[in-house]
Amino acid sequence: MKKKIGRPDLLVFFTGTVSHKMVISASQEAKRNSIPIAHIHTSSASALESLLAEKFGKL
């Protein structure tokens, strides 16, 4: 998992579309590397856009 995550500014989980095991594994790796985590319960583009605007300002 470590090689796949890399060093992103933010790790976004679409919790409605990924497995619980994947979320736990990726969350543990993100915490070890001080990578911020965000959870979105829907996988819509507008939900992602809203999250990114909230975290990083107007897109």
Secondary structure, DSSP 4 states (H G I P E B T S, - for coil): -HHHH-S-S-EEEETTTS-HHHHHHHHHHHHHTT--EEEESS--HHHHHHHHHHHH---
